[in-house]
Amino acid sequence: MKIHLLFAEHDYQTGRKQAYDKRSLSADLDIPYILRFMAQGDEAIFSAADSALYAPLDNTGAVRYRQAVLRDCLAHPDDARSLYGFASDALQIKQSSGIRLSPGEDAAANFDGAVRLLGLYVGILNKLRAAADACAGRFSSEGFSQMFRSLREEMDDGYLSAVRECLEELDPEKGTLISASLGSYGQGTGYTFRREDGDSMEEHWKDAVCVRIDAADAAAVYDLYARRSRAVSDSVNALAQSALSLERCFARLQSELAFYIGCLNLYDHLREQGMPVCIPVLAEKEKRVRRVRGLYDVSLALASGTRPTGSDLFTEGVNLYLITGVNQGGKSTYLRSVGQAQLMAQCGMFAAAGAYEGRVTTGLFTHFERREAAGTKYGKLDEELSRMRGISDAMKPHSMVLFNESFAVTSEREGSEICRQIALALADNGIEAFFVTHLFDFADGIARMDRPDVCCLRAEHLDGGVRTHRILPGPPVPSVFAEELYRELFPEDA
């Protein structure tokens, strides 16, 4: 059955290549916190969301395909959760039933278990078909439409009815009809599993000799059991393959629906807190546009339980963003929100903003300040330069890089020169870069070039030292107002 809820042409590939330096991306953008709220303790959802978030799509058609599926889920959350529940129930059946199909066991035991397991799977399949038929008229996305169509065509009423009839015939409680021939030494050969033929069979064998075995005769019972195993061995393989095929089908359905159920969990939580969310509009990677209203940090909103201050950004043709301003003014939080929104948008999710329009990128990279690790052979500057080298080797045209206080470990002059060369090289090659920095010489020097592809942003700072945590357009200023922050933290020394 074609699931294809994440990709139009194929099922999701669990081994799909993920983003460069997943560990840094995860820590810098606080992704694990978001994943936990998406999963709500469900390991399948966590795994699916983790795989999707760290493997962002790089074309608008694929993004829009997922967005359409997500819209269906947001419009009919109960239906989506019901479909996910059927898939999850099916995958738990084998464990809860205690059925084990093992190649090392005798065929008779595997035969009985396979018949039981198939019966349980078909029962879930009937419920899934009924739910899909009920949902088909309400869901409009290409992903759900083709899945429902595939389900109806490949597992129609005739197929399900035939499977039920076959399983009834194979019911171990009804006994097993087998035939055999005598070999040259009087041994049994050619053991074959036979299908009963109703009244005609009884008529054909009415004069045959009937031998009954005493249940207390262990040797005879074992001998008959062994002969039955030889007869059903071929049928066991077919039954086991059928059960495995259905199991894989349910697993694909669960893994692909799990991503959208995770989106529903996060969406519901944010909406309950009054947080705005939107379906992003993404242009092709060549178009440099950002129109964002009320962008906020998802992880901060989840951790605080309150609505963070959102920021707006309206630019076109910009490659380089310089973010400066007051200490603890929300610069790093803003940078994190930019990365989160881009990552979520490119995997087909909603964005944490009132409105979000941007472009797809060919890769998202982060270069945040790190604490110096104990026992390291290199200084912090060498470590930062090494990380930058790795990023530059991995990035492609139309990538995005987020810098947070990078290269501030050396002198103002040296750090500014390093940042200047990196920033201009990235901008000149069409790489979108966001720099949060306190290096005034770097930021002011770039701003004075008056380049049309550079946008200067600043943390808002009101009279009296009030920090609104909004990021607004504004040129760099030489002060970060550290004295105000000191008086705020240590009023007794003021």
Beta strands, then each sheet from edge to edge (+ up, - down):
strand 1: 177-182
strand 2: 188-194
strand 3: 281-283
strand 4: 289-295
strand 5: 311-316
strand 6: 320-325
strand 7: 355-359
strand 8: 364-368
strand 9: 400-404
strand 10: 432-436
strand 11: 454-461
strand 12: 467-473
sheet 1: 1+ 2-
sheet 2: 3+ 7+ 4- 5+
sheet 3: 8+ 9+ 10+ 6+ 11+ 12-
end
